[in-house]
Amino acid sequence: MKKYLLVLSVLAISFGAAAKLPALSEEAKAKAAEAAAKTAHGNKVADYQLCKSREKVAAHYYKTNGKGKAAPTATPACVDPGAYKPAETAAAPAAAPAAAGAKPAAAPAKKG
């Protein structure tokens, strides 16, 4: 019984502490978004590698056991996701003046 009371009291304290945490800063949100993007890219790479291995196994099967037959159904081609490119590096130069509080450059006047 004492174990259950101890567990309940620890849970109550932890929920109380979690309720008092401050909101995430912009930097923390950016890091979380970057981590999510890296994870998504990693999943795409894993899917590509799985697709390539399935093609290799199917080709070997049809070569050895299929007696030269082609695959009975067409499958979509494997799509290589390429190298990971962080979104911040592409957006950082354009967002730097706005983030620093500088005014954006005026658009050139149209001739005509």
KEZA-161298 format. One line per field, with one value per atom (N, C-alpha, C): residue in three letters; atom name; x, y, z. Coordinates in nm, 4 decimals. Layout:
<nodes>
type: [ALA / ...];
atom: [CA / ...];
xx: [X / ...];
yy: [Y / ...];
zz: [Z / ...];
</nodes>
This chain:
<nodes>
type: [MET / MET / MET / LYS / LYS / LYS / LYS / LYS / LYS / TYR / TYR / TYR / LEU / LEU / LEU / LEU / LEU / LEU / VAL / VAL / VAL / LEU / LEU / LEU / SER / SER / SER / VAL / VAL / VAL / LEU / LEU / LEU / ALA / ALA / ALA / ILE / ILE / ILE / SER / SER / SER / PHE / PHE / PHE / GLY / GLY / GLY / ALA / ALA / ALA / ALA / ALA / ALA / ALA / ALA / ALA / LYS / LYS / LYS / LEU / LEU / LEU / PRO / PRO / PRO / ALA / ALA / ALA / LEU / LEU / LEU / SER / SER / SER / GLU / GLU / GLU / GLU / GLU / GLU / ALA / ALA / ALA / LYS / LYS / LYS / ALA / ALA / ALA / LYS / LYS / LYS / ALA / ALA / ALA / ALA / ALA / ALA / GLU / GLU / GLU / ALA / ALA / ALA / ALA / ALA / ALA / ALA / ALA / ALA / LYS / LYS / LYS / THR / THR / THR / ALA / ALA / ALA / HIS / HIS / HIS / GLY / GLY / GLY / ASN / ASN / ASN / LYS / LYS / LYS / VAL / VAL / VAL / ALA / ALA / ALA / ASP / ASP / ASP / TYR / TYR / TYR / GLN / GLN / GLN / LEU / LEU / LEU / CYS / CYS / CYS / LYS / LYS / LYS / SER / SER / SER / ARG / ARG / ARG / GLU / GLU / GLU / LYS / LYS / LYS / VAL / VAL / VAL / ALA / ALA / ALA / ALA / ALA / ALA / HIS / HIS / HIS / TYR / TYR / TYR / TYR / TYR / TYR / LYS / LYS / LYS / THR / THR / THR / ASN / ASN / ASN / GLY / GLY / GLY / LYS / LYS / LYS / GLY / GLY / GLY / LYS / LYS / LYS / ALA / ALA / ALA / ALA / ALA / ALA / PRO / PRO / PRO / THR / THR / THR / ALA / ALA / ALA / THR / THR / THR / PRO / PRO / PRO / ALA / ALA / ALA / CYS / CYS / CYS / VAL / VAL / VAL / ASP / ASP / ASP / PRO / PRO / PRO / GLY / GLY / GLY / ALA / ALA / ALA / TYR / TYR / TYR / LYS / LYS / LYS / PRO / PRO / PRO / ALA / ALA / ALA / GLU / GLU / GLU / THR / THR / THR / ALA / ALA / ALA / ALA / ALA / ALA / ALA / ALA / ALA / PRO / PRO / PRO / ALA / ALA / ALA / ALA / ALA / ALA / ALA / ALA / ALA / PRO / PRO / PRO / ALA / ALA / ALA / ALA / ALA / ALA / ALA / ALA / ALA / GLY / GLY / GLY / ALA / ALA / ALA / LYS / LYS / LYS / PRO / PRO / PRO / ALA / ALA / ALA / ALA / ALA / ALA / ALA / ALA / ALA / PRO / PRO / PRO / ALA / ALA / ALA / LYS / LYS / LYS / LYS / LYS / LYS / GLY / GLY / GLY];
atom: [N / CA / C / N / CA / C / N / CA / C / N / CA / C / N / CA / C / N / CA / C / N / CA / C / N / CA / C / N / CA / C / N / CA / C / N / CA / C / N / CA / C / N / CA / C / N / CA / C / N / CA / C / N / CA / C / N / CA / C / N / CA / C / N / CA / C / N / CA / C / N / CA / C / N / CA / C / N / CA / C / N / CA / C / N / CA / C / N / CA / C / N / CA / C / N / CA / C / N / CA / C / N / CA / C / N / CA / C / N / CA / C / N / CA / C / N / CA / C / N / CA / C / N / CA / C / N / CA / C / N / CA / C / N / CA / C / N / CA / C / N / CA / C / N / CA / C / N / CA / C / N / CA / C / N / CA / C / N / CA / C / N / CA / C / N / CA / C / N / CA / C / N / CA / C / N / CA / C / N / CA / C / N / CA / C / N / CA / C / N / CA / C / N / CA / C / N / CA / C / N / CA / C / N / CA / C / N / CA / C / N / CA / C / N / CA / C / N / CA / C / N / CA / C / N / CA / C / N / CA / C / N / CA / C / N / CA / C / N / CA / C / N / CA / C / N / CA / C / N / CA / C / N / CA / C / N / CA / C / N / CA / C / N / CA / C / N / CA / C / N / CA / C / N / CA / C / N / CA / C / N / CA / C / N / CA / C / N / CA / C / N / CA / C / N / CA / C / N / CA / C / N / CA / C / N / CA / C / N / CA / C / N / CA / C / N / CA / C / N / CA / C / N / CA / C / N / CA / C / N / CA / C / N / CA / C / N / CA / C / N / CA / C / N / CA / C / N / CA / C / N / CA / C / N / CA / C / N / CA / C / N / CA / C / N / CA / C / N / CA / C / N / CA / C / N / CA / C / N / CA / C / N / CA / C / N / CA / C / N / CA / C];
xx: [0.0818 / 0.0000 / 0.0870 / 0.1985 / 0.2877 / 0.3498 / 0.3743 / 0.4329 / 0.3379 / 0.2102 / 0.1121 / 0.0997 / 0.1028 / 0.0964 / 0.2201 / 0.3346 / 0.4574 / 0.4514 / 0.4056 / 0.3938 / 0.2952 / 0.1811 / 0.0819 / 0.1346 / 0.2084 / 0.2614 / 0.3679 / 0.4499 / 0.5504 / 0.4825 / 0.3775 / 0.3044 / 0.2389 / 0.1826 / 0.1181 / 0.2192 / 0.3350 / 0.4393 / 0.4891 / 0.5071 / 0.5587 / 0.4580 / 0.3289 / 0.2285 / 0.2222 / 0.2394 / 0.2411 / 0.3593 / 0.4737 / 0.5928 / 0.5776 / 0.5163 / 0.4987 / 0.4036 / 0.3081 / 0.2120 / 0.2759 / 0.3870 / 0.4485 / 0.5624 / 0.5860 / 0.6943 / 0.6604 / 0.7583 / 0.7315 / 0.7128 / 0.6569 / 0.6370 / 0.7731 / 0.7769 / 0.9020 / 0.9439 / 1.0737 / 1.1248 / 1.1267 / 1.1490 / 1.1552 / 1.2708 / 1.3814 / 1.4979 / 1.4660 / 1.3956 / 1.3585 / 1.2602 / 1.1674 / 1.0730 / 1.1453 / 1.2446 / 1.3208 / 1.4000 / 1.4590 / 1.5328 / 1.4399 / 1.3208 / 1.2244 / 1.1806 / 1.1607 / 1.1223 / 1.2352 / 1.3589 / 1.4750 / 1.4878 / 1.4660 / 1.4728 / 1.3636 / 1.2453 / 1.1364 / 1.1688 / 1.2312 / 1.2686 / 1.3761 / 1.4723 / 1.5768 / 1.5171 / 1.4246 / 1.3598 / 1.2801 / 1.2070 / 1.1292 / 1.2209 / 1.3337 / 1.4276 / 1.4874 / 1.5197 / 1.5724 / 1.4731 / 1.3449 / 1.2419 / 1.2337 / 1.2491 / 1.2473 / 1.3665 / 1.4820 / 1.6016 / 1.5813 / 1.5249 / 1.4995 / 1.4000 / 1.2962 / 1.1993 / 1.2659 / 1.3547 / 1.4262 / 1.5143 / 1.5873 / 1.6742 / 1.5928 / 1.4782 / 1.3909 / 1.3392 / 1.3008 / 1.2516 / 1.3596 / 1.4815 / 1.5913 / 1.6204 / 1.6158 / 1.6433 / 1.5328 / 1.4080 / 1.2975 / 1.3149 / 1.3548 / 1.3782 / 1.4890 / 1.5940 / 1.7071 / 1.6641 / 1.5874 / 1.5402 / 1.4458 / 1.3554 / 1.2620 / 1.3360 / 1.4359 / 1.5131 / 1.5869 / 1.6430 / 1.7127 / 1.6142 / 1.4968 / 1.3975 / 1.3557 / 1.3220 / 1.2756 / 1.3873 / 1.5101 / 1.6236 / 1.6474 / 1.6344 / 1.6665 / 1.5451 / 1.4337 / 1.3171 / 1.2046 / 1.2045 / 1.0958 / 1.1153 / 1.2247 / 1.2562 / 1.2440 / 1.2985 / 1.3041 / 1.1762 / 1.0743 / 0.9481 / 0.9671 / 0.8891 / 0.8901 / 0.7978 / 0.8095 / 0.7235 / 0.5780 / 0.4854 / 0.3461 / 0.2772 / 0.3208 / 0.2607 / 0.3700 / 0.3367 / 0.4320 / 0.4301 / 0.5454 / 0.5560 / 0.6140 / 0.5834 / 0.6405 / 0.7915 / 0.8592 / 1.0047 / 1.0428 / 1.1585 / 1.2095 / 1.2546 / 1.2219 / 1.2567 / 1.3657 / 1.4817 / 1.5941 / 1.5687 / 1.5636 / 1.5371 / 1.6554 / 1.7730 / 1.8897 / 1.9467 / 2.0428 / 2.1083 / 2.0180 / 2.0348 / 1.9557 / 2.0012 / 1.9053 / 1.9334 / 1.8511 / 1.9156 / 1.8395 / 1.7676 / 1.6462 / 1.5663 / 1.6185 / 1.6810 / 1.7268 / 1.8379 / 1.9259 / 2.0365 / 1.9861 / 1.8811 / 1.8265 / 1.7469 / 1.6773 / 1.5928 / 1.6674 / 1.7797 / 1.8504 / 1.8968 / 1.9594 / 2.0017 / 1.8844 / 1.7722 / 1.6574 / 1.5909 / 1.5931 / 1.5252 / 1.6145 / 1.7434 / 1.8349 / 1.8029 / 1.7786 / 1.7462 / 1.6164 / 1.5165 / 1.3893 / 1.4055 / 1.4868 / 1.5069 / 1.5862 / 1.6760 / 1.7587 / 1.6830 / 1.5616 / 1.4829 / 1.5074 / 1.5871 / 1.6144 / 1.4954 / 1.4792 / 1.3731 / 1.4099 / 1.3135 / 1.3465 / 1.3797 / 1.4616 / 1.5035 / 1.3822 / 1.3817 / 1.2721 / 1.2779 / 1.1637 / 1.1571 / 1.1968 / 1.2672 / 1.3051 / 1.1813 / 1.1887 / 1.0759 / 1.0589 / 0.9340 / 0.9062 / 0.9183 / 0.9824 / 0.9955 / 0.8814 / 0.8315 / 0.7319 / 0.6255];
yy: [-0.1181 / 0.0000 / 0.1256 / 0.1188 / 0.2339 / 0.2627 / 0.1567 / 0.1757 / 0.2529 / 0.2210 / 0.2888 / 0.4361 / 0.4630 / 0.6019 / 0.6797 / 0.6143 / 0.6785 / 0.7104 / 0.6156 / 0.6363 / 0.7482 / 0.7481 / 0.8530 / 0.9908 / 0.9979 / 1.1277 / 1.1771 / 1.0877 / 1.1270 / 1.1752 / 1.1058 / 1.1490 / 1.2850 / 1.3068 / 1.4350 / 1.5484 / 1.5255 / 1.6286 / 1.6550 / 1.5489 / 1.5680 / 1.6408 / 1.6108 / 1.6828 / 1.8289 / 1.8554 / 1.9930 / 2.0698 / 2.0057 / 2.0709 / 2.0921 / 1.9995 / 2.0121 / 2.1264 / 2.1515 / 2.2577 / 2.3948 / 2.4068 / 2.5360 / 2.5667 / 2.4794 / 2.5051 / 2.6232 / 2.7061 / 2.8200 / 2.7736 / 2.8603 / 2.8301 / 2.8201 / 2.7449 / 2.7284 / 2.8592 / 2.8823 / 3.0020 / 2.9783 / 3.0843 / 3.0721 / 2.9821 / 2.9909 / 2.9073 / 2.7596 / 2.7301 / 2.5912 / 2.5393 / 2.6267 / 2.5867 / 2.5601 / 2.6421 / 2.6226 / 2.4921 / 2.4632 / 2.3371 / 2.2174 / 2.2277 / 2.1183 / 2.0978 / 2.2086 / 2.1987 / 2.1372 / 2.1752 / 2.1199 / 1.9705 / 1.9309 / 1.7886 / 1.7100 / 1.7690 / 1.7024 / 1.6885 / 1.7923 / 1.7863 / 1.6800 / 1.6709 / 1.5687 / 1.4289 / 1.4122 / 1.2823 / 1.2456 / 1.3413 / 1.3153 / 1.2768 / 1.3454 / 1.3121 / 1.1744 / 1.1430 / 1.0104 / 0.9005 / 0.9275 / 0.8301 / 0.8133 / 0.9220 / 0.9131 / 0.8324 / 0.8522 / 0.7764 / 0.6286 / 0.5967 / 0.4576 / 0.3931 / 0.4679 / 0.4161 / 0.3891 / 0.4775 / 0.4592 / 0.3347 / 0.3176 / 0.2007 / 0.0718 / 0.0738 / -0.0429 / -0.0738 / 0.0284 / 0.0105 / -0.0517 / 0.0002 / -0.0535 / -0.1992 / -0.2327 / -0.3711 / -0.4641 / -0.4177 / -0.4993 / -0.5242 / -0.4215 / -0.4391 / -0.5402 / -0.5336 / -0.6249 / -0.7693 / -0.7891 / -0.9229 / -0.9758 / -0.8920 / -0.9347 / -0.9699 / -0.8893 / -0.9179 / -1.0509 / -1.0752 / -1.2026 / -1.3202 / -1.3033 / -1.4097 / -1.4431 / -1.3407 / -1.3661 / -1.4179 / -1.3875 / -1.4387 / -1.5870 / -1.6253 / -1.7628 / -1.8548 / -1.8152 / -1.9015 / -1.8702 / -1.7516 / -1.7104 / -1.7524 / -1.8152 / -1.8622 / -1.7497 / -1.6357 / -1.5240 / -1.4450 / -1.4752 / -1.4007 / -1.2612 / -1.1703 / -1.0347 / -1.0308 / -0.9278 / -0.9116 / -0.9032 / -0.9680 / -0.9694 / -0.8331 / -0.7465 / -0.6131 / -0.5079 / -0.3967 / -0.2859 / -0.2119 / -0.1751 / -0.0997 / 0.0372 / 0.1360 / 0.2689 / 0.2674 / 0.3535 / 0.3624 / 0.4182 / 0.3777 / 0.4298 / 0.5741 / 0.6605 / 0.8018 / 0.8328 / 0.8738 / 0.9084 / 1.0466 / 1.0585 / 1.1886 / 1.2847 / 1.2361 / 1.3226 / 1.3522 / 1.4418 / 1.4789 / 1.5719 / 1.5700 / 1.6565 / 1.8008 / 1.8901 / 2.0329 / 2.1050 / 2.1605 / 2.2325 / 2.3525 / 2.3741 / 2.4847 / 2.6189 / 2.6209 / 2.7474 / 2.8115 / 2.7321 / 2.7906 / 2.8635 / 2.8135 / 2.8795 / 3.0042 / 2.9985 / 3.1096 / 3.2111 / 3.1756 / 3.2643 / 3.3946 / 3.3962 / 3.5250 / 3.6182 / 3.5643 / 3.6490 / 3.6990 / 3.6198 / 3.6566 / 3.7378 / 3.7444 / 3.8133 / 3.9618 / 4.0396 / 4.1814 / 4.2005 / 4.1198 / 4.1346 / 4.0974 / 3.9966 / 3.9539 / 4.0577 / 4.1305 / 4.2302 / 4.3604 / 4.3713 / 4.4917 / 4.5951 / 4.5605 / 4.6539 / 4.6583 / 4.7709 / 4.7838 / 4.7116 / 4.6478 / 4.5820 / 4.6858 / 4.6455 / 4.7360 / 4.7738 / 4.8979 / 4.9460 / 4.8814 / 4.8528 / 4.7918 / 4.8963 / 4.8555 / 4.9520 / 5.0047 / 5.1295 / 5.1913 / 5.1314 / 5.1161 / 5.0587 / 5.1687 / 5.1301 / 5.2247 / 5.1992 / 5.3041 / 5.2754 / 5.3670];
zz: [0.0000 / 0.0000 / 0.0000 / 0.0742 / 0.0819 / -0.0541 / -0.1313 / -0.2649 / -0.3542 / -0.3465 / -0.4292 / -0.3909 / -0.2627 / -0.2171 / -0.2606 / -0.2560 / -0.3000 / -0.4494 / -0.5275 / -0.6726 / -0.7022 / -0.6352 / -0.6572 / -0.6177 / -0.5097 / -0.4682 / -0.5654 / -0.6172 / -0.7167 / -0.8440 / -0.8861 / -1.0053 / -0.9847 / -0.8705 / -0.8419 / -0.8449 / -0.7888 / -0.7882 / -0.9302 / -1.0084 / -1.1444 / -1.2319 / -1.2167 / -1.2943 / -1.2519 / -1.1256 / -1.0775 / -1.1334 / -1.1410 / -1.1957 / -1.3456 / -1.4149 / -1.5594 / -1.5928 / -1.5087 / -1.5341 / -1.5213 / -1.4506 / -1.4265 / -1.5237 / -1.6221 / -1.7159 / -1.8061 / -1.8389 / -1.9272 / -2.0715 / -2.1518 / -2.2936 / -2.3624 / -2.4700 / -2.5441 / -2.6097 / -2.6117 / -2.6780 / -2.8288 / -2.9031 / -3.0499 / -3.0916 / -3.0193 / -3.0509 / -3.0286 / -2.9204 / -2.8917 / -2.9958 / -3.0381 / -3.1425 / -3.2732 / -3.3050 / -3.4283 / -3.4231 / -3.3065 / -3.2913 / -3.3048 / -3.2503 / -3.2607 / -3.4053 / -3.4768 / -3.6175 / -3.6998 / -3.6693 / -3.7395 / -3.7120 / -3.5877 / -3.5527 / -3.6248 / -3.6356 / -3.7072 / -3.8557 / -3.9131 / -4.0541 / -4.0773 / -3.9866 / -3.9998 / -3.9884 / -3.8970 / -3.8804 / -4.0047 / -4.0602 / -4.1809 / -4.2966 / -4.3107 / -4.4172 / -4.3942 / -4.2703 / -4.2385 / -4.2734 / -4.2505 / -4.2867 / -4.4381 / -4.5125 / -4.6590 / -4.7089 / -4.6478 / -4.6871 / -4.6569 / -4.5420 / -4.5053 / -4.6021 / -4.6411 / -4.7380 / -4.8726 / -4.9136 / -5.0398 / -5.0341 / -4.9250 / -4.9116 / -4.9094 / -4.8440 / -4.8417 / -4.9821 / -5.0554 / -5.1914 / -5.2801 / -5.2695 / -5.3508 / -5.3158 / -5.1863 / -5.1464 / -5.1945 / -5.1931 / -5.2446 / -5.3938 / -5.4670 / -5.6107 / -5.6358 / -5.5564 / -5.5726 / -5.5441 / -5.4368 / -5.4024 / -5.5101 / -5.5582 / -5.6622 / -5.7909 / -5.8264 / -5.9473 / -5.9340 / -5.8176 / -5.7952 / -5.8015 / -5.7426 / -5.7440 / -5.8865 / -5.9630 / -6.0986 / -6.1876 / -6.1533 / -6.2297 / -6.1994 / -6.0724 / -6.0334 / -6.0321 / -5.9741 / -5.9590 / -6.0566 / -6.1089 / -6.1961 / -6.3401 / -6.3697 / -6.5044 / -6.6077 / -6.5722 / -6.6657 / -6.6782 / -6.5982 / -6.6068 / -6.5488 / -6.5985 / -6.5433 / -6.4216 / -6.3443 / -6.2268 / -6.2725 / -6.1997 / -6.2432 / -6.2349 / -6.1459 / -6.1346 / -6.1402 / -6.1995 / -6.2057 / -6.0724 / -6.0256 / -5.9006 / -5.9311 / -5.8488 / -5.8735 / -5.8521 / -5.9240 / -5.9128 / -5.7761 / -5.7286 / -5.6018 / -5.6228 / -5.5296 / -5.5395 / -5.4380 / -5.4885 / -5.4011 / -5.3408 / -5.2062 / -5.1455 / -5.1517 / -5.1853 / -5.1934 / -5.0556 / -5.0534 / -4.9288 / -4.8480 / -4.7176 / -4.6303 / -4.6469 / -4.6660 / -4.6780 / -4.5730 / -4.4720 / -4.3699 / -4.4303 / -4.3897 / -4.4415 / -4.3919 / -4.2752 / -4.2172 / -4.2996 / -4.3606 / -4.4348 / -4.5589 / -4.6196 / -4.7370 / -4.6972 / -4.5848 / -4.5429 / -4.4569 / -4.4003 / -4.3084 / -4.3729 / -4.4925 / -4.5482 / -4.5770 / -4.6219 / -4.6526 / -4.5249 / -4.4194 / -4.2961 / -4.2023 / -4.2282 / -4.1381 / -4.1218 / -4.2283 / -4.2069 / -4.1292 / -4.1560 / -4.0865 / -3.9399 / -3.9128 / -3.7747 / -3.6965 / -3.7640 / -3.6963 / -3.6731 / -3.7275 / -3.7079 / -3.8155 / -3.9172 / -4.0258 / -4.1192 / -4.1848 / -4.2819 / -4.4095 / -4.4747 / -4.6016 / -4.7065 / -4.8026 / -4.9088 / -4.9927 / -5.0387 / -5.1209 / -5.2565 / -5.3137 / -5.4457 / -5.5496 / -5.6536 / -5.7566 / -5.8297 / -5.8690 / -5.9375 / -6.0761 / -6.1171 / -6.2492 / -6.3539 / -6.4632 / -6.5749 / -6.6716 / -6.7251 / -6.8272 / -6.8351];
</nodes>
